[in-house]
Amino acid sequence: MEFGKHIGKGVWAFADKALPALYAVAYIFLVVRVLSKEEFGSLVLIQTIFTLGTAFCMSLALQPMIKFVSETKETGPFIVASFVMSVLFYVLITFFFFFFQQSLLPLLDKSGETNLGTLINYLPLLFLTTLYRGLASSILQATYQVQRIFWIDASYFCSAILMLFLAQQVHFASTAKDVIIINIIAQAFSTVVALALTRNEMNVRLFFNKEAFVKMWNFGKWNFGAQTIYNVYAQMDVFFISYYIGIPGVAIYNAAKIFTRIFDMVAQVLQMFLIPFASKSFAIADNENLKATAEKSICFSMLILLPVFFLMFFFPEWLLELLYKDKYAEGYNVVRACSFLALLIPWNGVVSSYLIGLGKVKQGFYFGFILLFSSALFYFLLTPVLGIFGTSIGFVGALLLTSSVVFLYHQRFVTIKLKDVILRTKDIGKYVRKMFILN
């Protein structure tokens, strides 16, 4: 992948992944500051379940489609297979929460003093309204149609912010239920936009092909296992805090952890470009281009995140005061612990995307167990002793351990050295000249 040719797309990609960050800022003032700790904690739990569900669907049905659509001109069978798998998955997860709700509620809310049971009933609508927009964005990602992905996401985030603001003016968005309803409406609107923007991509021969379905399943089941473990790790901290400390602790922890959204943004940008790129490059054994792109991706991502690390590590109290005043001041150590993600995410994001592109999802599944078990052990040992600070240490420590193992395995296929990554800083001037001088 020639970086100079993709700078424009990279700008659109960062703009797209900046939308959740913009939403997060608005969310702080329109939701976090307004809801009580009990209401906000309940909302966080529902959002965590929803995030897990959509992430599971992404790994099982959408990421395999991205890989195969980027490798072939006959995209119809893979699109159909992905849609069928997505529908089946969301139906299954909806039935799971319907039948096991009474068993799950005591685990999520030991006090039983919140309306969590009522909020869980909105999950089917949340899943339904995100179904097609997820499929559409994945199809566009496979062909680097980043600008249209931006407009699909912008239609959701901007409409959600606008509705939250207007609702505040009439004193509507004062409960977790109100916020969930607004999100459902915004997702439905975004789905309409996605339908309009993917008319050409869906204007192909759509038909069910058993071979394509089997191919998707054989790849997707291992990717699902690996990504499921990662996403359980990414959200499991909330459930440990809910169990050991209570829903108010979830609210404080999530308020502090909101700063990690920028790390998610960078990881998603890397994945957006590197999975289809790696799939093509590994197929033609273009190792030199793979190595150069990996070095540049890590280098540029690190440079972007270093100021974030500085602010989060040295000034966590100031950041929390700026956003929440005194409401969530107890979370400053969580912010400081999470600052180290700025140094981990560029490396982890690149090697993980490359291994998916290489098709090493079975190995990724096994690596996931290291992440899952180490994080569970850290949470179990540290949360009861150190509270939410211990949970944040476990969150970062488990990712550091697993990323080190994955990186060593990745070296078998593409060798990446710290020295070469650092030397890539000289390319920044070259790209700046291309953008502002030569053009």
N, C-alpha and C positions, 0 to 999 in steps of 0.2 A: 504494500500500500504506500504510494507516494504521498508523503505528508502534505507537500505543497499543493497537490491537487485536491486535498480534502479539507483544507483550512476553512473554507466557507461552510461545508457541512459540519465541521467541528464547532463552528460558532453557533449554528442552529441547534446542534446537539447540546451544547452547554446552556443555551437559552431554554431549551426544552427541560433539561434537568434542573434549571434554576427555578422553574415554576413551582415545584414542591417547596423550595426554600422560601419563595415569596408567600406561598400559602401558609407555611409554618409561621412566618412573622405575623401575618394577619390573624392566624389562628390563636396566637398568643394573646392579642388584644381583644379579639371578638369571642373567644371561647375560654381559654385557660384562665384569664383574669375574671371572667364573668361567672363561670360555674363554681359551685362549691367543690371541695376536695372529694366528697363522696360521689357527686355527679360526674366530675371529671375522671375520677378513677374508674367508674363504671364504663364511661365512654371509651377510655383507653383499652379496657379489656375487650369490648366489642370490636374496636378497630384492630386490635391485635389478632383476634380470631379471623376477621375479614382479611387482613393482610396475609395471614398464614394460608388461608384458602386460595386466594388469588396467586400467591407465590407457588403453591403446590400445583395449581393448574398451569402456570407458566412453565414449570419444569417438566411436567408430564406431556402437555399437548402443544405448547407454543414454541419453546426453545427447539424441540426436534424439528418443527415445521420451518423455523428460521434457517436451521442448518441445511435441510434438504431443498427448500425453495431457492436458497442461494446457490445451489449446486446444479439445478436442472431448469430446463425451459418448460417442462410439463408440470406446472404448479398445481393444477386443479385437484388431483387426487390427494395431495398432501394438505391442501386447504380444507377439503371435505373431512379428511381423517382428523385433522386438528379440531375442527368444529364439533364433530361427533364426540370426540374424547373430552372436550371441554364441557359439553352439555351433560354427559354421563357423570363426570366428576362432580359438577355442581349439584346435580340431583342427589348423588350419594351423600355428599357432605350435608346437604339440607336435611335429608332423612335422619342422618346420624344425630344432629342436634335436636331434631324433633322427638326422637325416641329416647334419647339419653339425657335430656335436659334436666330432669329431676335429680339424676345422679351427679351431673356436672356442677350444678349451682352451688352445693355446699363446699365443693373444692375451690371454686373461684371466689366465693364470698361467704366466709365462715360466719360472719355476724348475721347475715340474712336481712340486713337493714336497708339494702338498696333495691332498685327496681330492675336488677340485671335480667330476671326472667322475662320481663316484658320486652326489654331491648333485644334479647336474642331472637325474638320473633321477626325482627326486621332483617335478619341475615339473608333469607331467600331473595328479598327485593334488592339488597345490596349486590348479591351475586348476579342476579338477572340483568341489572342495568350496567354491569361491567363486562358482560360476556362478549358482545361484539366489538366493543372498543379495544379490548385486549387482543382479539384476533386481528383486527385491522392494523393496529400499531405493529404487531409482529410481522405481518405481511410486508408492510412498508419498511421495517427495519432490515428485512432480508435483501431488499433492493436499494438500501441507502436513501430512501425517500424521507429524509429527516425533517424537511420543512413541513411536510404534511403531518408528520407525527406531532410536531410542535403545535399545530393548530388544533389537533384533536385534544391534546392535553390542555392547551390554553382554554379551550371551550369549557373544560371541566373546572380547572382551578379558578379561573377568573369568574365564572358564573357562581361558583360556591362562595368565593369571597364577597361578591356583590350581594348575594342573597343573605349571607350572614350579617353583613353590614345593615341591609334594609330591615332584616328581622330584629336586629338590636334596637332600631329606631322605634319599633312598635312593641318592644319588650317580648318578642316571641322566642328567640334563641336563648332561653334561660335554663334549659334542661338538656340532658344528654339525648333524649328522644327528639327534641327539636332539631338538634345538630345532625342527627342521623337522617331525618326526613329531608333536610336541605341537601345532604350529600347524595341521597337517592335521586332527587330531582336533577342535580347537577350532572350526575353520571348518565341519566337518561338523555339529557340535552347533548352531552358529549357523544353519546352513541349515534344520535341523529347526524351530527357533524361527521362522524366516522363513516357512516353509510354514504354520505355525499362525496367524501374525499377518496373513497376506495372503489368507486364505480368501475374504473378501468381495470383495476387489479382483479375484481370479481367477474369481469367480463371475459372469462376463460372457460374452457370446457370443464365444468364441475361434475365429477362423477366419483362414485365409491370404487376404490380399487383395493382388493384384498392385499396385494403385494405392498402397496404404499402403506396401508394400515399396519401390516406386520412390521415393516421397516421402521415406522414411527414408534411402534410399541417396543420393539427390541432396543431401540436407542432410548426411548422415553422412560422405560421402566427403571433403567440404571440412573439416568439423569434425575428422574423423580426421587429415587432413593437418596442420591447425593444432595440434591437441592433441598429435599424435605428435611434432611438432617441439619443442613445449614440454617434453614429458615426456622426450624424448631429452636436451634441454638440462639438465633437472633431475637426470638420472642420469648424464650423460656424464662429469661430473667424476670419478666413481668409476673409470671405465675408463681415463681419462688417468693417474690416480694409480697404478692397478694396473700400467699399462704402463711408466711412467717411474720409479716409486719402488718398487713392489712391494706385495704384499698386506699386510705390516705397516703401510705408509703408509696403506692403505685403512682399516685398523682405527683408526688415530689420527685420521684425517680424519673418519670417520663418528662416532666418539665425541664429537668437538668439534661436529660439525654437528647432533647430536641436539637441541640447543637450538632449532633452527629448526622443530621440530615445532609449536610454538605458532603460528608464522606460517602453517603449513599448516592448522592448526585454524581460524584466523580466515578464511583464504581459502575454505575449504570451507563455513563457515557462510554467508559472503556468497553463494557460488554456490548453496547450497541454497535460499535465498530469492529471490535476484535473477533467476535464469534464468527460472523460471516467471512471476514478477511482470513482468519486462521483456517477455516474450512476449505477455502479455495487454495490457499498457499500450501497447506499440507498436502492437498490432493496432487499438486504439481511439484512437490518437494522443493519449494523455493525457500530454502533455509536461510539464505543471506538476507532476504527481505524480511523474513520472520524475526530474525535476530535484531535487525536495525529498528524495526517497528516496535518491538518490545522495549528496547533501550530508550527510545524516544518517548514512548507512552509513560514509562515509569518516571523518567526524568522530568517531563513537563508536569505530570500529576503531582510529583513531590514539590516542585517549585510553587505550584498553585496552593498547596495545602500547608506549606511551612508557616505562613503568617497566621493561619488558623490555629496551628499547634501553639504558636507563641502566645496568642490571646487566651486560649483555653487553659494553658498550663499556668501562666503567670497572673492572669486577671480573671479567674472564674467568679469571684465575688462581684466584681464590677459588671460582668456580663449578666449575671442573674439579677442584680439590682436594676440594670438598664431595662430588662424585659419584664420582670415581675414585681419590682419594688421589694418589699420584705416578705412576700407571700411564700416563696419557695427558696429562701436563702439557705436552708439546710442542705441543698443539693450541690454545694460548691465543690466538694471532693469528688463527686461523680463527674462533674465537668472536667476536673483536672485529670482524673484517671482516663477518661475517654479521649483526651487530647492525643494520646499515643496512637490512636487509630490513624491519625494523619500520616504517620510514618509507615504504617502497615498496609493500608488500603491500596496504594499504587502497586506494590509488589503482588499482593494477593489478587487484585483485580485482573492484572495482566496474565499471570500464570494460570488462574482458574479459567479465564476465557480461552486461552490457548489449549488447555486440556480438553475443554468441551469441543472446540473446533477440530482437534485431533481425534475425537471420538473416544477418549479415555474416560468415559463416564462411569464404567464399572469400577475403575480404580478410585475415581472421585467418591463413589459410594463408600468404599472402604475407608478413605481418608475422613469421610464425614463422621465415622464412628469415633475417631480420635477427638474430633471437635465436640461431639455430643457428650461423650463420657467425661472428658476433661472439664467441660463447662459445668455439667451437672455436679461433678465432684467439687469444683470450686464454689459453686453456689451453695451446695449443701454444707460445706465447711465454713465458708466466710459470711454468708448472709445472717445466720443467727448470732454471730459474734460481732461483726462490724456493720450490720445493717445494709442499707443501700450502697454504701461505699464499698463494702465487701463484694456485693453483687457486681458492681462496675469493674472491680479488679479481676474477678473471675471472667467477666465478659471479654476484656482485653487480653488477659493471660491465655485463655483457651484459643483465641484467634492467633496469637503469636506462636504458640506451640504448633498448631496445625499448619499454619502458613509456612513455617520453617520446614516441616516434613514434605509438604506439597512442592515447595520450591526445589528441594533437593531431588525429588523425583522428576520434576520438569526439566532439570538440567540434562537428563538423558536425551532429550529431543531438541531443545534449543538452549544453548549455553548463554547465561546472562551473568556478567561480572559487574560489581559495583563500580569499578574504575571506568568501564565503558559507559555506564549509565551517567556518571558524573561528566564525562567528556562530551556528552550529548548537549550540554548547556550551550556549547558554541553554535549549535544549529538554530538557537532562538533568533539571533541576529539575522541569519539568512532568511528565516520565514518572515520576520518583520519587514525586511527589504522587499520581499516578494509581494507582501500585502500593500505596503504604503508607498514604495518607490517605483518598482517596476510596473505596477498597475496604474 
